[in-house]
């Protein structure tokens, strides 16, 4: 690496840190203003995964207006998601399998915790609760110890639905359109997409124990 490359790398690092601090500061200011207007913490549950002896619960804590329940909102344009006021450091009570766990949201308001809990294979209910709000239901899918093959696919919004082959179209679909109105493109997002899907020899974290 030349001296010029080193200077450019350091300059980029400085810019990235400055942008990050500015974003954090702007979010903190907006959050304080929202709290003054009566907004409160609310939970957005995500689908969790697990094995018979432990589960990984996933959710996000955000600020919401009085009477609004973000978990019940369906069909939100992508640009509105960029305006979400996340809430790190919030206490979240999680109930799964009849046991209650006290968790705290991390950076970006995300809740991501691996809990020791025995559950039968299949779908199980999870309840999330923050002060001042009703409990919000979520789900975890527990893998069977007898399962020999698992399928993990994460190309839905990134490639399959947004049409990643066309950047401008993908940006428009992602930011302006409601994800529920998008449809998969016939033949896949790229030629040979089905052929490119290969089984992984590495088991997922939830089943690696």
Backbone as a chain_set.jsonl record, in Angstrom:
{"seq": "XXXXXXXXXXXXXXXXXXXXXXXXXXXXXXXXXXXXXXXXXXXXXXXXXXXXXXXXXXXXXXXXXXXXXXXXXXXXXXXXXXXXXXXXXXXXXXXXXXXXXXXXXXXXXXXXXXXXXXXXXXXXXXXXXXXXXXXXXXXXXXXXXXXXXXXXXXXXXXXXXXXXXXXXXXXXXXXXXXXXXXXXXXXXXXXXXXXXXXXXXXXXXXXXX", "coords": {"N": [[0.845, -1.199, 0.0], [0.588, 2.177, -0.918], [1.684, 5.463, 0.236], [-0.254, 7.299, -0.449], [-2.534, 5.675, -0.745], [-2.797, 4.906, 1.909], [-3.423, 7.349, 3.148], [-5.875, 7.904, 1.918], [-7.386, 5.767, 2.882], [-7.411, 6.316, 5.637], [-8.732, 8.763, 5.557], [-11.236, 7.995, 4.58], [-12.058, 6.416, 6.724], [-12.305, 8.36, 8.726], [-14.389, 9.905, 7.679], [-16.477, 8.03, 7.636], [-16.781, 7.52, 10.403], [-17.564, 10.063, 11.23], [-20.001, 10.393, 9.86], [-21.451, 8.307, 11.001], [-21.556, 9.127, 13.722], [-23.003, 11.48, 13.39], [-25.432, 10.463, 12.474], [-26.227, 8.931, 14.696], [-26.466, 10.971, 16.595], [-28.511, 12.536, 15.432], [-30.634, 10.706, 15.467], [-30.897, 10.312, 18.22], [-31.692, 12.885, 19.049], [-34.138, 13.145, 17.635], [-35.506, 11.075, 18.866], [-35.729, 11.99, 21.526], [-37.411, 14.194, 21.129], [-39.667, 12.862, 20.174], [-40.393, 11.342, 22.42], [-41.147, 13.378, 24.156], [-43.493, 14.091, 22.956], [-45.143, 12.092, 23.644], [-44.643, 9.585, 22.594], [-43.792, 6.079, 22.818], [-41.971, 3.075, 23.816], [-42.044, 0.263, 21.643], [-42.508, -3.089, 20.385], [-41.189, -4.894, 17.659], [-41.66, -7.976, 16.541], [-39.583, -10.634, 15.315], [-39.253, -13.65, 13.39], [-38.021, -16.38, 15.167], [-35.45, -18.929, 15.693], [-34.489, -22.307, 16.55], [-33.326, -25.13, 18.549], [-34.214, -28.274, 20.135], [-33.34, -27.785, 22.799], [-32.717, -25.119, 23.134], [-33.415, -21.714, 22.154], [-33.35, -19.082, 19.759], [-34.288, -15.88, 20.077], [-35.695, -13.128, 18.358], [-36.097, -9.677, 17.802], [-37.116, -6.195, 17.569], [-36.831, -3.05, 19.121], [-38.634, -0.127, 18.935], [-39.628, 3.345, 18.733], [-42.966, 4.464, 19.041], [-45.991, 6.156, 18.141], [-48.655, 7.247, 20.389], [-51.196, 4.843, 20.74], [-50.544, 3.624, 18.362], [-49.489, 0.591, 16.88], [-46.765, -0.869, 15.9], [-46.218, -3.558, 15.211], [-48.511, -4.477, 14.057], [-48.759, -3.291, 11.658], [-48.962, -3.626, 8.212], [-47.44, -3.752, 5.076], [-45.523, -1.466, 4.323], [-43.918, 1.228, 2.807], [-40.542, 1.18, 1.576], [-38.965, 3.504, 2.047], [-40.043, 4.625, 4.311], [-39.208, 2.937, 6.307], [-36.64, 3.749, 6.699], [-36.88, 5.857, 8.378], [-37.307, 4.99, 10.897], [-37.358, 5.1, 14.436], [-35.206, 3.714, 16.357], [-34.701, 1.98, 19.513], [-32.302, 1.546, 21.58], [-31.067, -0.166, 24.534], [-33.429, -0.695, 25.876], [-35.631, -2.319, 28.163], [-36.872, -5.561, 27.754], [-39.322, -7.921, 28.236], [-39.466, -11.324, 27.729], [-41.412, -14.073, 27.003], [-41.347, -17.488, 26.74], [-42.254, -20.78, 26.169], [-43.518, -20.857, 28.665], [-41.739, -19.709, 30.429], [-40.209, -16.756, 31.703], [-38.039, -14.247, 30.513], [-35.71, -11.66, 31.07], [-34.603, -9.229, 28.962], [-32.402, -6.964, 27.166], [-32.492, -4.441, 24.759], [-30.154, -4.02, 22.107], [-27.612, -2.329, 20.129], [-29.092, -0.312, 17.659], [-31.566, -1.014, 18.531], [-32.097, -3.692, 18.465], [-33.088, -6.958, 19.517], [-31.559, -9.847, 20.289], [-31.137, -12.891, 21.289], [-29.915, -15.896, 22.741], [-31.576, -18.404, 24.272], [-31.772, -20.712, 26.93], [-33.956, -23.224, 26.653], [-36.392, -25.693, 26.632], [-38.183, -26.98, 24.008], [-40.725, -28.43, 21.928], [-40.197, -29.864, 18.628], [-41.0, -27.853, 15.766], [-43.394, -25.157, 15.404], [-43.481, -22.59, 17.855], [-44.963, -20.378, 20.271], [-44.026, -17.024, 21.142], [-43.882, -14.399, 23.488], [-43.574, -10.932, 23.62], [-42.86, -8.097, 25.637], [-43.015, -4.718, 26.573], [-42.761, -1.954, 28.843], [-45.787, -0.25, 29.356], [-47.08, -1.092, 27.094], [-49.151, -3.507, 25.33], [-48.726, -7.091, 25.347], [-46.862, -8.549, 22.692], [-47.213, -10.935, 20.205], [-44.988, -13.453, 18.939], [-43.055, -15.783, 16.914], [-41.196, -18.849, 17.032], [-39.26, -21.2, 15.286], [-38.562, -24.464, 15.824], [-36.055, -26.719, 15.143], [-36.163, -30.159, 14.242], [-34.434, -32.763, 15.926], [-34.101, -35.002, 14.429], [-34.024, -34.26, 11.848], [-32.498, -34.392, 8.683], [-31.788, -32.77, 6.593], [-31.56, -29.314, 5.912], [-32.896, -26.203, 4.755], [-31.764, -23.068, 3.92], [-32.531, -19.909, 2.931], [-31.841, -16.746, 1.723], [-32.451, -14.788, -0.196], [-34.67, -13.395, -0.804], [-35.801, -10.576, -0.497], [-33.485, -9.303, -1.276], [-32.612, -10.167, -3.827], [-34.449, -11.817, -5.288], [-37.08, -10.651, -5.147], [-36.71, -7.891, -5.536], [-35.411, -7.601, -7.954], [-32.531, -7.591, -8.611], [-30.801, -7.492, -10.739], [-31.196, -5.188, -12.144], [-30.189, -2.253, -11.205], [-31.327, 0.418, -10.865], [-34.075, -0.058, -11.076], [-34.317, -1.857, -8.961], [-33.686, -0.177, -6.797], [-35.867, 1.601, -6.909], [-38.056, -0.157, -6.46], [-37.393, -1.047, -3.922], [-37.351, 1.248, -2.267], [-39.653, 2.821, -2.845], [-41.907, 1.224, -3.332], [-44.389, -0.868, -1.766], [-43.442, -3.72, -0.007], [-45.116, -5.923, 0.013], [-46.522, -5.753, -2.354], [-44.823, -6.389, -4.35], [-43.679, -8.763, -6.762], [-42.377, -12.005, -7.525], [-40.022, -12.452, -10.14], [-40.511, -14.066, -13.189], [-38.664, -16.954, -13.859], [-36.607, -16.292, -12.212], [-34.172, -14.115, -10.535], [-31.774, -14.076, -11.89], [-30.189, -15.759, -14.644], [-30.13, -19.263, -14.254], [-30.509, -19.339, -11.497], [-31.761, -21.227, -9.818], [-30.072, -23.384, -10.21], [-27.777, -22.449, -9.001], [-28.235, -22.652, -6.309], [-27.031, -24.348, -3.62], [-26.601, -27.109, -1.388], [-25.497, -26.59, 1.986], [-22.613, -27.776, 3.636], [-22.186, -27.163, 6.241], [-23.686, -27.127, 9.377], [-26.473, -25.095, 10.564], [-26.149, -22.48, 13.124], [-28.042, -22.898, 15.191], [-28.345, -25.609, 15.298], [-25.946, -26.727, 15.742], [-24.983, -27.646, 18.103]], "CA": [[0.0, 0.0, 0.0], [1.357, 3.409, -0.992], [1.308, 6.478, 1.219], [-1.526, 7.892, -0.891], [-3.601, 4.743, -0.385], [-2.979, 4.983, 3.346], [-4.124, 8.597, 3.459], [-7.264, 7.759, 1.495], [-8.053, 4.849, 3.808], [-7.664, 7.03, 6.894], [-9.755, 9.781, 5.295], [-12.532, 7.307, 4.516], [-12.42, 6.016, 8.08], [-12.744, 9.559, 9.435], [-15.701, 10.281, 7.148], [-17.453, 7.037, 8.097], [-17.042, 7.769, 11.821], [-18.311, 11.314, 11.353], [-21.375, 10.15, 9.415], [-22.094, 7.461, 12.017], [-21.852, 9.947, 14.9], [-24.072, 12.403, 13.038], [-26.675, 9.697, 12.43], [-26.6, 8.596, 16.072], [-26.911, 12.201, 17.23], [-29.811, 12.933, 14.879], [-31.633, 9.758, 15.961], [-31.111, 10.586, 19.642], [-32.476, 14.116, 19.138], [-35.503, 12.843, 17.206], [-36.127, 10.222, 19.893], [-36.108, 12.842, 22.661], [-38.583, 14.974, 20.727], [-40.812, 11.956, 20.096], [-40.789, 10.997, 23.788], [-41.861, 14.531, 24.695], [-44.813, 14.131, 22.341], [-45.931, 10.973, 24.128], [-44.301, 8.309, 21.987], [-43.259, 5.119, 23.785], [-41.301, 1.923, 23.231], [-42.889, -0.808, 21.107], [-41.71, -4.221, 19.912], [-41.425, -5.53, 16.371], [-41.116, -9.34, 16.655], [-39.109, -11.351, 14.138], [-39.313, -15.095, 13.564], [-36.816, -16.942, 15.744], [-35.11, -20.306, 15.356], [-33.975, -22.996, 17.72], [-33.218, -26.574, 18.655], [-35.059, -28.686, 21.264], [-32.887, -27.346, 24.122], [-32.468, -23.677, 23.202], [-34.03, -20.952, 21.066], [-32.827, -17.738, 19.499], [-35.415, -14.972, 19.888], [-35.299, -11.948, 17.601], [-37.09, -8.606, 17.768], [-36.541, -4.855, 17.547], [-37.582, -2.071, 19.901], [-38.706, 1.179, 18.279], [-40.565, 4.293, 19.327], [-44.204, 4.556, 18.281], [-46.947, 7.147, 18.626], [-49.71, 6.675, 21.225], [-52.249, 4.162, 20.0], [-50.015, 2.927, 17.191], [-48.845, -0.678, 17.172], [-45.976, -1.185, 14.703], [-46.249, -4.972, 14.843], [-49.74, -4.744, 13.331], [-48.733, -2.575, 10.38], [-48.582, -4.471, 7.089], [-47.314, -3.007, 3.832], [-44.9, -0.16, 4.531], [-42.928, 1.56, 1.779], [-39.184, 1.063, 2.084], [-38.39, 4.767, 2.513], [-40.529, 4.889, 5.668], [-38.403, 2.152, 7.235], [-35.419, 4.494, 6.984], [-37.197, 6.879, 9.382], [-37.613, 4.306, 12.161], [-36.621, 5.531, 15.622], [-34.895, 2.53, 17.157], [-34.562, 2.267, 20.943], [-31.359, 0.674, 22.291], [-31.074, -0.081, 25.993], [-34.775, -0.867, 26.43], [-35.905, -3.612, 28.789], [-37.894, -6.355, 27.077], [-39.654, -9.197, 28.861], [-39.774, -12.334, 26.716], [-41.967, -15.302, 27.569], [-41.329, -18.595, 25.789], [-42.382, -22.053, 26.86], [-43.954, -20.666, 30.037], [-40.693, -19.07, 31.228], [-39.988, -15.339, 31.378], [-36.639, -13.824, 30.461], [-35.522, -10.217, 30.967], [-33.57, -8.915, 27.983], [-32.183, -5.552, 26.89], [-32.211, -4.206, 23.344], [-28.795, -3.558, 21.834], [-27.435, -1.304, 19.11], [-30.146, -0.326, 16.668], [-32.818, -1.462, 19.118], [-32.329, -5.113, 18.191], [-33.05, -7.978, 20.559], [-31.055, -11.079, 19.685], [-30.672, -13.635, 22.458], [-29.997, -17.357, 22.74], [-32.12, -18.758, 25.577], [-31.901, -22.132, 27.259], [-35.382, -23.497, 26.764], [-36.786, -26.92, 25.974], [-39.418, -26.862, 23.25], [-40.88, -29.511, 20.944], [-39.963, -29.435, 17.243], [-42.115, -27.176, 15.123], [-43.612, -23.75, 15.739], [-43.877, -22.264, 19.23], [-45.273, -18.96, 20.469], [-43.187, -16.184, 21.994], [-44.543, -13.148, 23.84], [-42.67, -9.826, 23.929], [-43.567, -7.056, 26.371], [-42.291, -3.556, 27.093], [-43.6, -1.17, 29.751], [-46.751, 0.657, 28.744], [-47.672, -1.672, 25.882], [-49.65, -4.862, 25.435], [-47.832, -8.124, 24.854], [-46.858, -8.742, 21.248], [-46.85, -12.326, 19.941], [-44.03, -13.795, 17.901], [-42.923, -17.21, 16.673], [-39.894, -19.473, 16.816], [-39.346, -22.517, 14.666], [-37.581, -25.363, 16.421], [-35.686, -27.788, 14.226], [-36.205, -31.499, 14.805], [-33.111, -33.403, 15.974], [-34.074, -36.082, 13.456], [-33.952, -33.71, 10.488], [-31.212, -34.626, 8.04], [-31.516, -31.721, 5.608], [-32.183, -28.021, 6.175], [-32.782, -25.246, 3.655], [-31.674, -21.676, 4.338], [-32.559, -19.055, 1.738], [-31.915, -15.33, 2.099], [-32.365, -13.973, -1.399], [-36.022, -12.922, -1.13], [-35.852, -9.144, -0.764], [-32.247, -8.816, -1.863], [-32.46, -10.455, -5.248], [-35.604, -12.413, -5.947], [-38.242, -9.77, -5.233], [-36.381, -6.541, -5.977], [-34.852, -7.564, -9.291], [-31.22, -7.014, -8.379], [-30.042, -7.337, -11.984], [-31.409, -3.83, -12.648], [-30.002, -1.444, -9.981], [-32.277, 1.523, -10.725], [-35.385, -0.646, -10.794], [-34.261, -2.417, -7.607], [-33.762, 0.939, -5.849], [-37.241, 2.092, -6.909], [-38.92, -1.14, -5.814], [-37.042, -1.154, -2.51], [-37.644, 2.467, -1.514], [-40.947, 3.442, -3.098], [-43.016, 0.284, -3.361], [-44.657, -1.699, -0.592], [-42.868, -5.032, -0.311], [-46.161, -6.906, -0.21], [-47.059, -5.652, -3.702], [-43.837, -6.862, -5.316], [-43.855, -10.165, -7.13], [-41.167, -12.64, -8.035], [-39.888, -12.386, -11.578], [-40.511, -15.41, -13.764], [-37.337, -17.396, -14.259], [-35.611, -15.965, -11.198], [-33.512, -12.823, -10.689], [-30.654, -14.214, -12.823], [-30.224, -17.077, -15.282], [-29.504, -20.336, -13.498], [-30.584, -19.104, -10.051], [-32.056, -22.484, -9.135], [-28.881, -24.227, -10.268], [-26.755, -21.905, -8.105], [-28.544, -23.01, -4.932], [-26.297, -25.558, -3.263], [-26.689, -27.428, 0.052], [-24.311, -26.257, 2.766], [-22.173, -28.884, 4.494], [-22.047, -26.661, 7.6], [-25.007, -27.0, 10.009], [-26.749, -23.761, 11.111], [-25.759, -22.339, 14.531], [-29.028, -23.416, 16.133], [-28.319, -27.069, 15.328], [-24.548, -27.152, 15.759], [-24.594, -28.145, 19.418]], "C": [[0.878, 1.247, 0.0], [0.892, 4.386, 0.069], [-0.022, 7.136, 0.863], [-2.705, 7.001, -0.526], [-3.877, 4.785, 1.116], [-3.733, 6.227, 3.767], [-5.595, 8.507, 3.086], [-8.034, 6.844, 2.434], [-8.369, 5.539, 5.125], [-8.743, 8.092, 6.72], [-11.14, 9.154, 5.238], [-12.997, 6.892, 5.905], [-12.942, 7.2, 8.883], [-14.14, 9.967, 8.987], [-16.779, 9.327, 7.655], [-17.795, 7.264, 9.568], [-17.869, 9.028, 12.016], [-19.774, 11.125, 10.956], [-22.122, 9.32, 10.454], [-22.481, 8.281, 13.242], [-22.989, 10.922, 14.611], [-25.417, 11.683, 13.009], [-27.157, 9.362, 13.833], [-27.136, 9.831, 16.792], [-28.282, 12.641, 16.75], [-30.92, 12.013, 15.384], [-31.944, 10.014, 17.436], [-31.96, 11.841, 19.832], [-33.925, 13.866, 18.747], [-36.229, 11.988, 18.236], [-36.569, 11.047, 21.093], [-37.349, 13.668, 22.333], [-39.834, 14.095, 20.674], [-41.311, 11.581, 21.492], [-41.55, 12.147, 24.44], [-43.281, 14.625, 24.155], [-45.647, 12.895, 22.718], [-45.645, 9.634, 23.469], [-43.697, 7.39, 23.046], [-42.652, 3.93, 23.047], [-42.322, 0.872, 22.788], [-41.98, -1.871, 20.497], [-42.17, -4.662, 18.53], [-40.838, -6.939, 16.446], [-40.663, -9.868, 15.307], [-39.196, -12.853, 14.429], [-37.977, -15.626, 14.069], [-36.603, -18.385, 15.316], [-34.601, -21.004, 16.612], [-33.833, -24.484, 17.519], [-34.018, -26.984, 19.888], [-34.623, -28.171, 22.622], [-32.569, -25.857, 24.217], [-33.094, -23.006, 21.984], [-33.339, -19.598, 20.945], [-34.01, -16.836, 19.179], [-34.9, -13.675, 19.269], [-36.439, -10.93, 17.601], [-36.353, -7.267, 17.653], [-37.44, -3.917, 18.33], [-37.489, -0.729, 19.196], [-39.63, 2.082, 19.074], [-41.786, 4.422, 18.427], [-45.142, 5.552, 18.943], [-48.004, 6.483, 19.497], [-50.818, 6.056, 20.38], [-51.78, 3.406, 18.775], [-49.312, 1.651, 17.632], [-48.068, -1.127, 15.936], [-46.063, -2.635, 14.269], [-47.488, -5.334, 14.036], [-49.769, -4.086, 11.961], [-48.209, -3.509, 9.296], [-48.502, -3.606, 5.831], [-46.813, -1.598, 4.051], [-43.86, 0.068, 3.443], [-41.532, 1.577, 2.385], [-38.623, 2.354, 2.647], [-38.841, 5.079, 3.938], [-39.736, 4.105, 6.705], [-37.107, 2.871, 7.595], [-35.629, 5.538, 8.071], [-37.539, 6.263, 10.741], [-36.743, 4.844, 13.292], [-36.376, 4.317, 16.503], [-34.59, 2.931, 18.593], [-33.599, 1.267, 21.593], [-31.467, 0.862, 23.799], [-32.429, -0.235, 26.627], [-34.925, -2.252, 27.044], [-37.063, -4.29, 28.076], [-38.092, -7.659, 27.832], [-40.109, -10.169, 27.775], [-40.26, -13.598, 27.411], [-42.014, -16.372, 26.491], [-41.365, -19.892, 26.57], [-42.778, -21.926, 28.313], [-42.92, -20.036, 30.949], [-40.474, -17.644, 30.752], [-38.507, -15.007, 31.481], [-36.598, -12.304, 30.325], [-34.336, -9.932, 30.048], [-33.47, -7.41, 27.811], [-31.836, -5.377, 25.415], [-30.817, -3.622, 23.174], [-28.764, -2.456, 20.792], [-28.511, -1.429, 18.042], [-31.481, -0.796, 17.204], [-33.082, -2.942, 18.959], [-32.23, -5.959, 19.457], [-32.662, -9.284, 19.873], [-30.421, -11.895, 20.806], [-30.888, -15.13, 22.275], [-30.392, -17.802, 24.138], [-32.182, -20.266, 25.755], [-33.372, -22.432, 27.517], [-35.714, -24.768, 26.002], [-38.151, -26.743, 25.321], [-39.514, -28.02, 22.265], [-40.577, -28.991, 19.54], [-41.214, -28.82, 16.631], [-42.221, -25.724, 15.567], [-44.03, -23.599, 17.195], [-44.08, -20.759, 19.34], [-44.258, -18.3, 21.405], [-43.957, -14.9, 22.265], [-43.495, -12.117, 24.238], [-43.476, -8.729, 24.637], [-42.602, -5.962, 26.803], [-43.274, -2.731, 27.915], [-44.516, -0.234, 28.973], [-47.416, 0.127, 27.494], [-48.226, -3.06, 26.177], [-48.599, -5.841, 24.925], [-47.994, -8.297, 23.347], [-46.422, -10.177, 20.959], [-45.835, -12.445, 18.812], [-43.945, -15.303, 17.775], [-41.459, -17.623, 16.638], [-40.14, -20.831, 16.179], [-38.204, -23.377, 15.182], [-37.321, -26.522, 15.472], [-35.732, -29.137, 14.94], [-34.795, -32.096, 14.839], [-32.982, -34.538, 14.974], [-33.966, -35.577, 12.028], [-32.553, -33.922, 9.908], [-30.813, -33.54, 7.069], [-32.25, -30.46, 6.021], [-31.947, -27.087, 5.003], [-32.785, -23.84, 4.234], [-31.589, -20.819, 3.094], [-32.744, -17.603, 2.172], [-31.749, -14.44, 0.876], [-33.697, -13.308, -1.729], [-36.059, -11.447, -1.48], [-34.617, -8.662, -1.507], [-32.198, -9.019, -3.366], [-33.75, -10.891, -5.917], [-36.729, -11.413, -6.168], [-37.893, -8.42, -5.834], [-35.818, -6.484, -7.381], [-33.463, -6.948, -9.296], [-30.424, -6.81, -9.654], [-30.155, -5.928, -12.543], [-31.344, -2.864, -11.465], [-31.023, -0.336, -9.801], [-33.673, 1.007, -10.395], [-35.42, -1.21, -9.375], [-34.371, -1.311, -6.562], [-35.188, 1.477, -5.758], [-38.172, 1.133, -6.175], [-38.668, -1.199, -4.317], [-37.517, 0.047, -1.71], [-39.088, 2.933, -1.659], [-42.125, 2.484, -3.01], [-43.17, -0.437, -2.037], [-44.224, -3.113, -0.91], [-43.937, -6.071, -0.599], [-46.744, -6.87, -1.609], [-46.064, -6.114, -4.745], [-44.082, -8.335, -5.6], [-42.561, -10.711, -7.695], [-41.173, -12.606, -9.561], [-39.798, -13.808, -12.126], [-39.101, -15.765, -14.239], [-36.256, -17.024, -13.276], [-34.921, -14.65, -11.491], [-32.308, -12.883, -11.618], [-30.728, -15.601, -13.443], [-29.498, -18.114, -14.43], [-29.571, -20.165, -11.998], [-30.854, -20.396, -9.293], [-30.833, -23.397, -9.117], [-27.818, -23.772, -9.281], [-27.016, -22.252, -6.648], [-27.896, -24.351, -4.617], [-26.484, -25.85, -1.779], [-25.393, -27.107, 0.749], [-23.919, -27.427, 3.632], [-22.062, -28.481, 5.962], [-23.423, -26.506, 8.224], [-25.22, -25.591, 10.523], [-26.414, -23.703, 12.583], [-26.737, -22.967, 15.512], [-28.955, -24.93, 16.264], [-26.904, -27.609, 15.489], [-24.133, -27.76, 17.098], [-24.663, -29.668, 19.48]], "O": [[1.797, 1.368, 0.81], [-0.136, 4.188, 0.717], [-0.813, 7.486, 1.739], [-3.739, 7.48, -0.06], [-5.027, 4.712, 1.549], [-4.591, 6.168, 4.648], [-6.462, 8.967, 3.829], [-9.195, 7.105, 2.749], [-9.459, 5.374, 5.671], [-9.567, 8.303, 7.61], [-12.102, 9.703, 5.776], [-14.179, 7.0, 6.231], [-13.907, 7.067, 9.636], [-14.98, 10.331, 9.811], [-17.861, 9.757, 8.055], [-18.965, 7.208, 9.946], [-18.765, 9.066, 12.859], [-20.676, 11.628, 11.625], [-23.284, 9.592, 10.754], [-23.596, 8.156, 13.748], [-23.836, 11.169, 15.47], [-26.425, 12.225, 13.464], [-28.344, 9.488, 14.135], [-28.134, 9.756, 17.509], [-29.12, 13.067, 17.545], [-32.018, 12.475, 15.695], [-33.1, 9.946, 17.856], [-32.851, 11.862, 20.681], [-34.842, 14.315, 19.434], [-37.428, 12.157, 18.453], [-37.659, 10.834, 21.624], [-38.236, 13.819, 23.173], [-40.919, 14.518, 21.073], [-42.519, 11.51, 21.719], [-42.496, 11.916, 25.193], [-44.167, 15.171, 24.811], [-46.728, 12.683, 22.17], [-46.328, 8.649, 23.75], [-43.157, 7.858, 24.048], [-42.794, 3.79, 21.832], [-43.322, 0.627, 23.463], [-40.835, -1.595, 20.138], [-43.365, -4.789, 18.262], [-39.615, -7.083, 16.418], [-41.28, -9.586, 14.28], [-39.21, -13.265, 15.589], [-36.931, -15.36, 13.478], [-37.456, -18.987, 14.664], [-34.317, -20.355, 17.619], [-34.17, -25.028, 16.467], [-34.465, -26.11, 20.63], [-35.446, -28.114, 23.535], [-32.186, -25.382, 25.286], [-33.279, -23.623, 20.935], [-32.817, -19.057, 21.919], [-34.659, -16.995, 18.146], [-33.82, -13.192, 19.607], [-37.603, -11.289, 17.421], [-35.123, -7.222, 17.643], [-38.665, -3.979, 18.218], [-36.395, -0.25, 18.895], [-40.329, 1.63, 19.981], [-41.663, 4.483, 17.204], [-45.091, 5.761, 20.155], [-48.236, 5.281, 19.368], [-51.31, 6.666, 19.431], [-52.54, 2.624, 18.204], [-48.617, 1.64, 18.648], [-48.651, -1.706, 15.019], [-45.99, -2.922, 13.074], [-47.52, -6.384, 13.394], [-50.702, -4.301, 11.187], [-47.144, -4.108, 9.443], [-49.407, -2.815, 5.561], [-47.583, -0.641, 3.975], [-43.02, -0.795, 3.188], [-41.35, 1.939, 3.547], [-37.878, 2.321, 3.627], [-38.112, 5.724, 4.692], [-39.601, 4.543, 7.848], [-36.539, 2.639, 8.662], [-34.659, 6.051, 8.629], [-38.014, 6.963, 11.634], [-35.537, 5.023, 13.125], [-37.233, 3.936, 17.3], [-34.259, 4.086, 18.863], [-34.042, 0.239, 22.106], [-31.9, 1.91, 24.278], [-32.586, 0.065, 27.811], [-34.41, -3.236, 26.513], [-38.101, -3.677, 27.824], [-37.142, -8.413, 28.042], [-41.02, -9.872, 27.002], [-39.592, -14.124, 28.301], [-42.646, -16.188, 25.451], [-40.6, -20.083, 27.516], [-42.426, -22.781, 29.125], [-43.189, -19.844, 32.135], [-40.542, -17.355, 29.558], [-37.818, -15.43, 32.41], [-37.364, -11.727, 29.553], [-33.209, -10.342, 30.325], [-34.345, -6.667, 28.255], [-30.982, -6.088, 24.886], [-30.359, -2.828, 23.996], [-29.746, -1.742, 20.59], [-28.804, -2.529, 17.575], [-32.433, -0.964, 16.441], [-34.173, -3.412, 19.28], [-31.407, -5.709, 20.337], [-33.364, -9.761, 18.982], [-29.296, -11.618, 21.222], [-31.901, -15.569, 21.732], [-29.636, -17.604, 25.09], [-32.59, -20.999, 24.855], [-33.954, -21.947, 28.487], [-35.346, -24.899, 24.835], [-39.136, -26.406, 25.978], [-38.491, -28.536, 21.815], [-40.692, -27.79, 19.293], [-42.337, -29.218, 16.941], [-41.25, -25.139, 16.046], [-44.832, -24.382, 17.706], [-43.467, -19.973, 18.617], [-43.716, -18.925, 22.317], [-44.614, -14.37, 21.369], [-42.638, -12.381, 25.081], [-44.625, -8.465, 24.282], [-41.522, -6.234, 27.327], [-44.484, -2.807, 27.7], [-44.086, 0.475, 28.062], [-48.234, 0.82, 26.888], [-47.828, -3.708, 27.145], [-47.699, -5.47, 24.171], [-49.095, -8.207, 22.804], [-45.363, -10.597, 21.423], [-45.824, -11.655, 17.869], [-44.677, -16.027, 18.45], [-40.591, -16.837, 16.258], [-41.11, -21.518, 16.499], [-37.031, -23.054, 14.997], [-38.245, -27.217, 15.05], [-35.375, -29.234, 16.114], [-34.042, -31.949, 13.876], [-31.872, -34.993, 14.696], [-33.83, -36.371, 11.096], [-31.551, -33.659, 10.572], [-29.633, -33.394, 6.749], [-33.41, -30.51, 6.43], [-30.917, -27.168, 4.334], [-33.707, -23.465, 4.958], [-30.674, -20.982, 2.287], [-33.684, -17.274, 2.896], [-31.002, -13.462, 0.904], [-33.85, -12.723, -2.802], [-36.319, -11.09, -2.629], [-34.694, -7.712, -2.287], [-31.781, -8.122, -4.099], [-34.103, -10.393, -6.986], [-37.277, -11.335, -7.268], [-38.698, -7.853, -6.573], [-35.751, -5.399, -7.958], [-33.242, -5.905, -9.912], [-29.466, -6.036, -9.663], [-29.309, -5.507, -13.333], [-32.351, -2.671, -10.783], [-31.542, -0.155, -8.699], [-34.366, 1.562, -9.542], [-36.417, -1.065, -8.668], [-35.063, -1.474, -5.557], [-35.671, 1.775, -4.665], [-38.988, 1.562, -5.359], [-39.597, -1.379, -3.53], [-38.028, -0.107, -0.6], [-39.685, 3.395, -0.687], [-43.228, 2.894, -2.65], [-42.21, -0.597, -1.283], [-44.584, -3.656, -1.954], [-43.702, -7.002, -1.369], [-47.39, -7.828, -2.032], [-46.418, -6.224, -5.919], [-44.629, -9.058, -4.767], [-41.755, -9.979, -8.268], [-42.227, -12.721, -10.187], [-39.085, -14.649, -11.578], [-38.44, -14.983, -14.924], [-35.098, -17.394, -13.468], [-35.067, -14.114, -12.59], [-31.856, -11.842, -12.094], [-31.272, -16.523, -12.835], [-28.392, -17.872, -13.947], [-28.781, -20.774, -11.278], [-30.253, -20.642, -8.247], [-30.584, -24.097, -8.135], [-27.046, -24.586, -8.775], [-26.105, -22.156, -5.825], [-28.176, -25.359, -5.265], [-26.523, -24.915, -0.979], [-24.313, -27.316, 0.197], [-24.768, -28.022, 4.295], [-21.87, -29.332, 6.83], [-24.266, -25.812, 7.656], [-24.248, -24.93, 10.891], [-26.387, -24.738, 13.248], [-26.33, -23.505, 16.541], [-29.453, -25.485, 17.244], [-26.684, -28.816, 15.385], [-23.047, -28.327, 17.21], [-24.367, -30.257, 20.52]]}, "num_chains": 1, "name": "protein.A"}
